[in-house]
Amino acid sequence: MTRLSVEMLAADAAEPITSAGDAQLGIAVLAGIAVIVVLITRFKLHAFLALTIGSLALGALAGAPLGKTIVSFTTGLGTTVAGVGVLIALGAILGKLLADSGGADEIVDTILAKAGGRAMPWAMVLIASIIGLPLFFEVGIVLLIPVVLMVAKRGNYSLMRIGIPALAGLSVMHGLIPPHPGPLVAIDAIGANLGVTLALGLVVAIPTVVIAGPLFSKYAARWVDIEAPEGMIPQRATEDLEKRPSFGATVSTVLLPVVLMMTHALVEIVVDDPENPLQRVTAVIGSPLIALLTAVIVGMFTLGRAAGFSKERIGTTVEKSLAPIAGVLLIVGAGGGFKTTLIDIGVGQMILDFSKNWAIPTLLLAWLIAVAIRLATGSATVATISAAGLVAPLAADMGTAEAALLVLAIGAGSLFFSHVNDAGFWLVKEYFGMNVGQTVKTWSVMETIISVVGIVFVLLLSLVL
């Protein structure tokens, strides 16, 4: 169990910082979330500030002393950043090395050279899924969409037939597969096993991305038949490179942290003895920190040095990779602060008490909560963090597999129906040259399919595990 998980459970066991009744707590939660929603959607306030203000409003409306509310928020912020922040930073470095070295282009060019005709949508899913593993969703879009536009133009393909599979691959990785920020925070908040969550996440992700990607793209291409906009097709970004890393080296580097984490998960299941030397070794090399750090160090050679980068150039690449994630770290941290405030005022216990009389399954409840917050705020990360905080007490008596499925249910709910309050909606709209209606018919529907299919497979797995 991670340090953050232990601290979270300790917080659950502590006395609430307010003596408010369930009715007042319920009103405080709704009002706190409403404050966050209004600040983000109407006043366009940064999510970090909105979450901070919403947490203070939550505590005040619940009757908690301001000093204790501040302590709860800052404690949650600190422990969340401590547990997840380093992993986010390492993922950003790996993604930047992948992009700047030309490794991403090598993956794209190699697969596209071997694909054509009906195989192209499947190739785009594969490209997006591989590249999407270490990249934030927005970075993945910026990296992949120009490639999508070039492929559609050069091969005379329908833009939606090529674009939807790529977007589906990125979105599924973002919502269901660590080391993306949302799943990582949910894993820590719920106390789930990262390796098991990763393994089950891949089981859910594969059929989900197939249905929402290549299969749905057939219908999306009929509904919105457009060509790649000329003004959005840029020049390749790696023309100044002397050489590029090989396809095998690039893919191996990207998949290295996933392999290390899954190896630990498999050994843990097969051996099931914390004192076993093999399990102790894999526990170290398969920990998220060591796995990602190993991939970054390896990537400096297999990606950076292979592209002819000097030591100074690699240092510059690493430095540039960290600046853009400052906002993400603050949002994730503030989301952790909001979550801890929810727990400390006693909301977790309130939901736990109420849920005993609910006929709705816990996994479906977690999905519905994430859906509601996603629709309201437009942020998958905020939805994941907030929903994880609300349902974390329900995971106290869960087994390893069930806790992992709870994380995946939240992740699936966080992707439901992206619309005008989501930055990703406008990013896709502008890159593809669509109007709002066309974006809803394609991107928004695709996100909804991912969410619904994802929870269906999570529920099916819960029946057999």
N, C-alpha and C positions, 0 to 999 in steps of 0.2 A: 504493500500500500504506500502511496506517495506521501510525502510530508504534508502536502496541501490537503490530501484526503483525511489524514489524521486530525489536522487542525479543524477541518470542516466538521468532522464527527464530534470533536470536543465542543465546538460551538453549538452543535445541535443539543448536546447534553446539558449545556449551561442554562441558567435561568434566563428567560426573556428580559430584555431591557425595558419592557413596558408591561403594565398590568391590564392593557386594553382587552376587551372581550372580542369574540370572534367577529361580531358584526362590525365593530370599529376597525379591526384589522383588515377585514374584507374591503371596506370602503377605502382604507388607506392604500391598499395594494392597487385597487382600480384607479384611484386618484394619482398615485405615484407613476403608474404606467401611462396614464393619460397625460401627465405633465411631460414625460419623455416624448410621447408621440407628438404632442402639439409643438413642442420646442423644435423637434426634428423636422416635422412636415410643414408646419405653418411659418415658423420663424427661421427655418433653415439653419438652426444652431448646430454646431458640431456635436456629434454623438457623445464625445467625452464630456462636454459641458452639460449636455442634456441629461446624461446618466448621473452626473454629480448632483445637479439640482434636483433631479427626480428622487435620488436617494435621500437627500435632506428633507424633501417634502414628504416622502414616505415615513420617515422617522417622526416628523413633527405631527402629522395627521394620526399616527398611531399612539401619540402621547408619550413618546420616548424623550428623555432629556437630550438637548442638542449636543452636549459634550459626548454622551455615549453614542449618539448617532454618528458623530464625526469619527469616533474611535472605530466603530464597526465598519464604516466605509473605508477608512484609510487602511485598516487591518486587512480587509478583503482585497483592496487594490494591491497592497504589498505582497500578500501571499500568492495572488494570481499571477502577478508579473514575475515573482520569484520562481513559480512553478512552470510557467509557460513562456515567459519573455525570452529566455535564452534560446529556446527551441524555435521560436518565431524568427529570431535574428539569424540563427544558423540556416534555417530554411531559405531566408532571403538571400544570404550569401551564396548558397548553392544555386539558387535560381539565377542570380546575376552572373555567376561564372558560366552557367549553361548558356545564357543569352549572349554575353559578350564574346565568348570564345568561338562562337559559331557552332557549338555542339547541338543546339536546338535546330539550327538549319540543317545540320548533317542528318539528324533523325528524320526531319521532314523530307528532305531530298531523297534519302535512301528509300523510304517507304513509298513515296509517290512514284519513284522510278519503277517500282515493282507492282504498282496498282493502276488500274484504269477501268473505265466503264462502270459497271455495277459494283465493282470492288472499292471504288473511290470513297463512298460514304463510310465504309468500314475502316478504310485506311485513316480517314480523318478522326474517327473515334479513337483509334489506336494512338495516333499522334497526340491528340489532346489529352488522353488519359496518361500517357507516359510523361509528357512535358508538364502536365498539371499536377503531378505528384509533389514537386518541391515548390511550386509557384503559387502565389496568391491569385485569386480569381481575376482581379483587374489586370494584374501583370500578365497572366496567361492570355487574356483577351487581346491586350496590346501586342503581345508577341505572335499570337496565332492568326488573328483576323486578317492581317495583311497577307499572310500565306493563303488563307482561305480565298480571299479576293483574287489573288494571282492564279490559283488553281482553277477557280470558276471561270475566269476570263480566258486563260490559256487553253483549257479543255472544253470550253463552251458548255459548261455545266450550269444547271439551275443553281443560283446562289444559295437558296434554302436547302437544296439537296446536299450541298457540301457543308454549309455553315451550321445547320442545326446539329448534325453529329458532333462537330467540333465543340460547340457550345455545351452540348449534353455531357461530353467527356469532362470538360473543365468543371461544370457545375456539380456533377456527381462527386468528383474528387474533392471539391471544396466543401461540400456538405457532409460527406460520410467518411472520408479517409484522413486520419492524421498523417503528417504533422500540420495540417491546416489549423488555424487558431481556434475556430469554433469547436471542432471535435476534441482538440486537446483540452480546452477549458472544461468541456462537459465531462470528459474522462476524469479530470482531476476533481471536479465538483462532486461527481457521483461516486468516485472511488473505484471506477472500473479498471480492468486490466487492459493496458494499451495494446499489447500484442494480440490478445483475444479479440478486442474491438477491431483492430486492423484486419485480422483474418475474417471475421464475420462481416466486416464492412465490405471487403472485396467480394464475398459471396453475394451480398445484396446489390453491390454496385454493378456487377457484370450484367445480369439480366435487366436491371433498371436502365443502364445506359444503352443497351441494345434496343429496348422498346422506345425510349424517349429520343434516341438518336437516329440511327438508320431507318427504323421502321416508321416513326412519326414523320421523318423528313419527307417521305413520299407524299403525305397529305399536306404538309406545310408548303411544299413546292407547288402544289395545285392551288392552294389558297392564296399564296403570295408569289407570283411568278415575276421576279425582277432580275436584272443583270447587275453585276458588280459595278458600283459607281466608279468612274474613271479617276476622279479626284482623290479617292481614298486608297489607291494602289501605290504604295511607296517603293522606293528603291531598297534593295537588300542592305541590311545594316552591317554586313560583315565583309564588304568589298575590300577594306583596307587590311585584312588579315593575310599573312603570308601562307598560312595553312590552317586546316581545321582538324579537330580531334576526330578519330575514327568513330564510326557508328557503334561498334562493339564497346569501345571504351566509354563512350558517352552514355549509352543505355546502362552499362554495368554500374557506372558512377551514380546515376539517378536512382537505380533500384537498390543500391547497396544498403541504405538505411532501412528500407522495407524488408529486405532479406534478413538483416541482423535482428530486427524486432520480431519478425515472424519465427525465426529460428529459436529465439528465447521462448516464445509462446508455445511452440511445439514441444520443446524439451520440457517445459514446465508441465504440460499436459501428460506427456509420456512417462517422465521420471517421477514427478510429483514428490520430490524430496529436497527441501531447501538446503540440506547439508551435503547433498551430492555434489562432487567437484565440478562435473559437467554443467549442472544447473547453476552453480555459483558463477562459473565463467560466463555462461550465456546471459545470466542476469545482468552482468556488468556490460558486456559488449552489445547486448540487446536493449539496454536502457535508451530512451529517446535521446538523452543528451550525448552519450557516447556514440550512438549510431549515427546521429546527424553530424557530430563533430568529426567522426571518422570519414564520412562522405565528403565533408568540406575539405579536409586535409588531402584526401585522395584526389578530389576534384581540382585542387590547385596544380597538381601534376598532370592528371589525365585530361583535364580541360584547359587550364591556364597555360602551363608549360608546353602542352601539345600544340597550342595555337601560336606559340612563339612569344608568349608574354614574358616580359622581364619580371624580376622580383618587385620592381616599383610598380609595374602595370597591374600585377596581381593585387598589390596593396591598395592601389587606387580603386580597383574593381570592388574589393571588399568594403572599402570606405563608402563608396557610392551606394552600395546595396543597403546600408543601414539607415541612411537618412529618410527614405520614403516610408519606412515602417514605423516611424515615431508615432504617427497618428493611430496606426493599428494597435500598437502597444498600449497607448493611452485609452483607447476605446475598450480593449479587452480588460485592462486593469480596472477601469471604471465600472465595467459590467460585473467584474468580480466583487467590487465594492457594493454595488447594488444587490448582488446575490447575498452577500454576507449580512447586509442590513435586513434583507427579507428574513433570513434565518434568525438573526438576533432578536427581532421583535416578536418572533414566535409564529411566523406565517407557515413555516415548514410543518410544525406540529399541528397547526390548524388544518392544513390540507391533509395531513396524515389522519387526523381524527375524522374529517369529513369523508375521506375516501373509503373508510371502512364500510360505509353505508351506500356507496356508489356501485352500481352494477357495471360501470364502464371499466374495462381492463386498464391497468396502469400504463402499459405501452401506448395504448390509444389515447389515454388522458394526456400523456407527455407530448404526443404528436399534436393534439388539438391545442394545447397551450402554446406550443411553438408556432403553430399556424396563425393563431390569433395575434401574437406579438409580431410575427413577420408581416402580416397584412397591415398592421398598424404602423410599424416603424420603417418597413422597407429594408431592414438590415438582417441578413441571415445570421451574422455574428451576434448582434444584440439579441435576436430571438433565441439563439442557442444558449447564450450565457444566462439570460433571464429565466428561460424554461428550466434549465438545469438547476438553477438555484431554487426554483419553486418545487421541483419534484425530487430533489436530492434526498430528503428524509425517507421517501418511499423506497429507496434502494438499500436501506440499512440491513434488511434481512434477505436481500437477493443473492443468488449465486453468481459466480463469475460470468457465465454466459448471459444470464438475464440482465445483469447490470450493463454488459456491453450492448445488448439489444436496446436497452433504455437509452443509451447514448445515441444509437443509430435512429431510434424513433424520433428523438429530438432533432437530430440532423436532418432527417427527411422532412419534418414539419417546417423547419427553418427555410426551406426552399420553395414553399408553396406560393404560387401566383405572384411573381414579381410584377409590379406595376409602377405607376408614375412617381412613387416616393422612394424608388430604388435607383441608386446611381448606375447599377448595371443595366437597367432598362434603357436609360438614355445613351449609355455607351454603345450598346448593341444597335439601337436605333440609328445613331449617327454613323457608325462604321458601315452599316449595311444600306444606308440611304433610304430608310423606310419612314413612313408616317406612323403616328401613334397607333392607329387601328391595325396596321400591318404588324407592328411590333407585338401587340397583344395577341393576334392570331397565331404568331409563331413562337417568339421567345416566352411570353407569359404562359401560353398553353404548355409549352415544353417543360417549363419549371413545375407546373402543376402536375404533369404526368410523372415527372421524377419523384415528386413528393408523395403522390398517391401510390405509385408502384412500389416505391421504397418502403412505405409503411406496410403494404400488403405482404411483401417478402419478409419483413421483420416479424410480422405476426405469424406467418407460416413457419419461420424458423423457431419461434417461441413454442410451437406445438410439438416440435421434434427434439428440442434440446432440454 
